[in-house]
Amino acid sequence: AAAGLCPCRVLLARRGGALRALGGSVRGLAAGPETHFGFQTVTEAERREKIYQVFESVAEKYDIMNDSMTLGIHRVWKDILVHKMNPSPGTLLLDVAGGTGDIAFRFINYVRSVRERQLQQKLRHHQNLSWQEISESYQEDKSNSLGDSQVVVCDINREMLRVGKQKAQHLGYCEGLSWVLGNAEELPFDDDKFDVYTIAFGIRNVTRIDLALQEAYRVLKPGGRFLCLEFSHVSNPLLSRLYDLYSFQVIPVLGEVIAGDWKSYQYLVESIRRFPPQEELKAMIEDAGFVKVDYENLNLGIVAIHSGFKL
Amino acid sequence: VRCQLSPPQRPLQASAVLRVSDGQKEPWAASSQQQLDSHPADHHPEREPQGPRPSYTGQGGQESEDYESEEQLQHRILTAALEFVPEHGWTAEAIAEGAKTLGLSVAAAGMFHSDGSELILHFVSQCNTKLSELLEQEQKLVQLGEAEKKPTDQFLRDAVETRLRMLIPYIDKWPQALSILLLPHNIPNSLSLLTSMIDDIWHYAGDQSTDFNWYTRRAVLTGIYNTTELVMMQDSSPDFEDTWRFLENRVADAMNMGNTASQVQSTGEALVQGLMGAAVTVSKAETSRAAR
């Protein structure tokens, strides 16, 4: 694993100030330039195509694979993300690369419980209303159990969205949810629309991360928050060895056994190694214009939550 | 076209943005609100949320007229949030409502701790500042000869009463605030705010002690302030009369304590001297008897 990392990384993913600026102007929006797909070197267009195929093939088994690879811990990570967000009713969330809807469902649950608590508090203060007024307030609150909160799930992959919609129906989530097909590098939304932008385990698969960050900045309202949950760099040497061992020996095997797809999971593990570490991603987020950028390591750096504000 | 003028390692953004015409929407550089150039030295560029502004082109180093630092924006949000405290308590919800009134998204409340500590600390420091200003004005009046200098106990009573009266609009939720201020991660801040306020009051009361009295005076006044605050929490008399009477008694006690302390000291000295004299007398009597 270590052998594959260094040379390619220096060439492609590593930023050195001038080099990056130069690279940015040279690349433009054409398909030409080289980038990485796992440990391979491909063009940008090829990379997009390959990633699309990866997720098309894993879509059905995506959730099961997540559970088996992370031993269910990914649920805790996603819960922590939504708790950190601490959304209040009335929040408009854009969940990018949100495919199967995990973050969206958690968001809805959280907002619902906050709303219930709010209503209970309101009722406690309304001790001396007439019966009619009380029953009226019950009715209006019942029809507004989410408090006008909404979540838009955006994903580039049709299959993932399809699986997500199925899941939503199956679990009974109907209101406050919409599904949009879109590319994180070029979002189909207007400026200054959303309160919170999240991207959970998705930014790794974006070919031009800087474009995605700039789009995130664009669609957020002033005061809006950017949250990114992603696999990151483990600095503890012992854990790092165990983690590497687990990643490269166990996960592709699980992929073959459970999903019948060794290559996709090999790609997954390699893409984690290629992704910039915490400080670098923090700098990229700041470059996009966000302020008060910070990150929180979960599980000693296996996963990190980056947060920034548009002010 | 977006040029980066500083190496990406710098957390600041010193970039110039040219205005893009409204019809086009380039996928990565357009924005209907303009970005302000930042001063490369210290502050981050901020956006005023209301309406579009004239764009500033050119090299870094130009500032617009009313850019503000993150801290100032945070202060504004917290000040705006105070009016929602009676309804929502000292919580992130109040901060979110405050942010909304400034035209920011409710997600801006995520900048602060979710238990509302910053809001309370902000409020306390605001009250302390107001108190200092009032005391200074009073001092000026006394210096100009337009007002009488109050005796110490009256001064202390008035200062504490003025400060506690600032809590009245939020009195319902103040117990919650007190408990949050006692959380371990808040204690350094809340303690330092408290001690500096007490110090201020004594300073304007004319305390110039340089010995141990400095500590005793502040400790005593801190005790008076805290106990009066607690009494105020569960006081239901009209205009908190009981609280002010309690305050009066405590201040009087404190003054008496000073006298009592010196009395005890002199009594103690007298006692010791008497005992010493008795001991000397007895020992002399012994020696003279032994010598006989």
Interface residues (C-beta under 8 A of the other chain):
Chain A: R15 G17 A18 R20 A21 L29 K84 M85 N86 P87 S88 G90 T91 Q118 E185 E186 D191 D192 D195 V196 L211 Q214 E215 Y217 R218 L220 K221 P222 G223 G224 R225 A283 M284 E286 D287 G289 V291 K292 V293 S307 F309 K310 L311
Chain B: Q4 P7 P8 Q9 P11 L12 Q13 P27 W28 A29 A30 S31 S32 Q33 Q35 H44 E46 R47 P49 E70 L73 A92 E93 A96 A99 L102 G103 L104 S105 V106 A107 A108 A109 G110 M111 S114
